[in-house]
């Protein structure tokens, strides 16, 4: 006599399993047959196939190393832990068993195996369905079929498969076509056969499926990946993480019939991609240097290269839209200018690193504006022991006077105004004064205090006032 409440627990678990399979089937674009997961038909068909099938369940497949291998599938459990990445890192709930042996039955057998391992919580313990069936639980039998006695018949077919798999695990059967390697035990005698062990490289199908499903497939077709690529295409900020794995090697198994290798191989369409284990090859790009033997200011070169050019383009593009004169506009404009100033300072520091100390003392570079030589050759200021001529002393004196910083700020303001004019915007002294004052605040000099420094146009105006009073 069965307990209806216990039977209901079994029936609910079975119905939930079949419903999940039905939903997966309905998602298929072609050849969808969700009706095959109706409980009576599915149980009858699956139990019949499992009772007589030659398909084997395992985590490692020798058939992936040789197409003519028969059997030999291994279900690896409790592997020794190692530092390297491998199947031993998979926990019990991460292992995705594979089915191999018959391309026409692999899918059904794998579903049957999953069905037998459904966790059922009863009587204060959680066991897989196969354990309840082996214990001849009457409620489990009744949940398989409404017809009296039919559930026990179905269970016997499922259990025949379970017993066959358990016996095969203990046999350790191999095949002559498998790739095998004789390995001498430590301290063994090479003349004695018994001192060798036989190693058989096996394809880690479960690990390969986990990498494909949770990493490669998710990074390409997942909702988060699609959203990230859309944000990149639209050039807008996105808070998520976009994973990409370029230049991977691809191995194809099974040709046009990947299902003949295994069921998981069929789900991957026969393709498995491999991460490169080779060390990275660094491609060092030679840093471009600005023209130094000219009267043309370096600032124009800096603002036409790299991130500084992009920052200037962003500022011009924003102002070209003629945004409303509100606080938000002012704040964003200041933000863009801060980005531009930061890139200019970054470029300047890069040039200080790649240019030799004292380059500004060479005669060929004397045509360059003095303010830029003072700005970019700070090593000549600091290394006083190496530069002790009268010209070097004058150079240091000019640096400490600090007027060069105003002139650099004036150059930046001139370049920004020039870019705005080319974009069709009307700008003049007022805008020039604004850019110069803000740029002066970004220059790192000790004296005079940048906040008190006046732009070139301000000093010119002050001078005109003094002349008028005379």
C-alpha positions, 0 to 999 in steps of 0.5 A, spaced: 500 500 500 502 506 497 502 513 501 499 518 497 503 524 500 510 520 498 507 518 491 506 525 490 513 528 492 516 523 486 510 525 481 512 532 482 519 531 481 518 527 475 513 532 472 518 538 473 524 534 470 519 532 464 517 540 463 524 542 463 525 538 457 519 540 454 521 547 454 528 546 452 525 542 446 520 548 444 526 553 444 528 549 438 527 553 431 526 546 427 524 539 428 521 541 435 517 535 438 515 537 445 510 532 445 515 526 446 516 528 453 509 526 455 510 522 461 507 515 459 510 515 452 517 518 455 518 513 460 516 507 456 521 509 450 527 511 455 526 505 459 526 500 453 532 503 450 536 503 457 535 496 458 538 494 452 543 500 449 550 499 448 551 507 450 556 508 456 556 514 461 562 518 462 566 524 464 572 522 459 571 519 452 577 515 448 573 515 442 575 523 441 582 520 441 580 515 435 574 514 432 574 506 432 574 505 439 569 501 442 567 503 449 572 504 455 568 511 457 571 513 464 566 516 469 572 520 473 570 521 481 575 523 487 581 525 482 587 527 486 588 534 487 593 538 483 596 545 481 594 544 474 587 546 471 583 539 470 577 535 471 579 534 478 577 541 480 570 540 478 565 539 484 560 533 484 554 538 482 559 541 476 560 534 473 556 534 466 556 526 464 556 525 457 553 519 453 557 515 447 557 509 443 551 510 439 549 516 435 542 514 435 541 513 442 546 518 446 541 523 447 535 518 450 540 515 454 543 521 457 536 524 459 535 517 462 541 518 466 539 525 468 532 522 470 535 516 474 539 522 478 533 526 480 534 528 487 528 526 492 528 528 499 524 524 503 524 521 510 529 526 512 534 524 507 536 526 500 537 520 495 537 520 487 531 516 484 535 510 482 536 509 490 529 509 491 528 504 485 533 500 488 530 500 495 524 497 491 520 503 494 512 502 493 511 510 492 517 510 487 514 505 483 507 508 483 509 514 481 512 511 474 505 509 472 498 509 474 497 502 472 498 497 477 504 493 476 507 497 470 511 502 474 515 496 477 516 493 470 519 500 468 523 501 474 526 494 472 529 496 465 532 503 468 535 498 474 538 494 468 542 500 466 544 502 472 547 495 474 550 494 467 554 501 468 556 500 475 559 493 473 563 497 467 566 502 472 569 496 476 572 493 470 576 498 467 575 496 460 580 499 454 580 498 447 586 496 442 585 503 438 585 507 444 592 511 445 596 508 450 603 509 453 607 504 458 610 508 464 615 505 468 613 506 476 618 509 480 624 504 482 622 499 477 626 495 472 625 496 465 626 489 463 620 487 467 613 488 464 610 488 471 613 494 473 610 498 468 603 501 468 598 503 462 596 510 461 591 512 457 590 519 455 582 521 455 578 527 452 575 531 458 568 531 455 565 534 462 570 539 463 570 541 455 562 542 456 563 546 462 568 551 459 563 551 453 557 552 456 559 557 462 564 561 459 565 561 451 557 560 449 555 565 455 561 570 453 558 570 446 550 569 446 549 571 453 544 577 454 550 580 458 554 579 452 549 582 447 548 588 452 555 589 452 557 589 445 551 593 443 554 599 448 560 598 445 557 599 438 553 605 441 560 608 444 556 609 451 558 607 458 556 600 461 557 597 468 558 590 466 564 586 464 565 584 457 569 577 456 572 576 449 577 570 447 581 572 441 585 567 437 583 560 439 585 554 436 578 550 434 578 542 434 572 539 430 570 532 432 565 527 428 565 531 422 558 532 419 555 527 424 558 529 431 553 525 435 557 519 433 562 521 438 558 523 444 551 527 446 555 533 449 560 533 442 553 534 438 551 539 443 557 543 441 556 542 434 563 538 434 567 544 435 571 545 441 576 551 442 582 551 446 586 557 450 593 558 448 598 556 453 604 559 450 607 565 453 604 572 450 608 575 445 609 582 446 609 587 440 613 593 443 611 599 439 616 605 438 614 611 441 613 616 435 617 623 437 615 630 435 619 634 430 624 638 435 628 641 429 623 646 427 620 653 430 613 650 430 610 648 437 610 641 439 603 642 442 600 642 435 603 635 435 601 633 442 594 635 440 594 631 434 596 624 436 593 619 441 588 620 446 589 627 447 587 628 439 580 624 441 579 628 448 580 635 443 575 632 438 570 630 444 570 637 447 569 640 440 564 635 438 560 637 444 561 645 443 559 644 436 552 642 438 551 648 442 548 646 448 544 650 453 547 655 458 546 651 464 550 648 470 550 641 467 553 643 460 558 647 464 560 641 468 560 637 462 565 642 459 569 642 465 570 635 465 572 634 458 577 640 458 580 636 465 580 630 460 584 634 455 589 637 460 590 630 463 592 627 456 596 633 455 600 632 461 600 624 460 603 626 453 608 631 456 611 625 461 611 620 456 616 625 452 620 626 458 621 619 458 623 617 451 627 624 450 634 624 452 636 628 458 639 635 456 636 634 449 634 642 449 641 644 449 643 641 442 643 647 437 639 643 432 633 644 437 634 651 439 629 654 434 623 650 438 619 655 443 623 656 449 617 655 453 616 648 451 624 646 452 623 648 459 616 644 460 619 638 457 626 637 459 626 638 466 632 633 467 636 638 465 633 642 471 634 637 476 641 634 473 645 640 475 652 636 476 651 634 468 649 641 466 654 647 468 655 652 463 652 659 462 647 657 458 644 651 463 644 656 468 640 661 464 635 655 462 634 654 470 633 661 471 628 661 466 624 655 468 624 658 476 621 664 473 615 660 471 613 664 465 613 658 461 607 655 464 603 661 462 606 660 455 604 653 455 597 654 457 597 660 452 599 655 446 593 650 449 588 655 448 590 657 441 590 650 439 583 649 442 580 655 439 583 653 432 580 647 433 573 650 434 574 655 429 575 649 424 568 646 426 565 653 424 564 656 431 565 663 433 571 664 438 575 669 440 579 672 446 574 671 451 574 663 450 582 664 449 582 667 456 578 661 459 582 655 456 588 658 458 586 660 465 584 653 466 590 650 463 594 653 467 591 650 473 593 643 471 600 645 470 605 642 476 609 648 478 611 650 484 612 658 483 608 662 481 602 660 484 598 657 478 591 659 481 594 667 481 597 666 475 594 671 469 593 669 462 597 672 456 591 676 454 590 678 462 597 681 462 596 684 456 590 688 458 593 690 465 599 693 461 594 697 456 591 700 463 598 702 466 599 705 459 593 709 459 594 712 466 601 715 464 
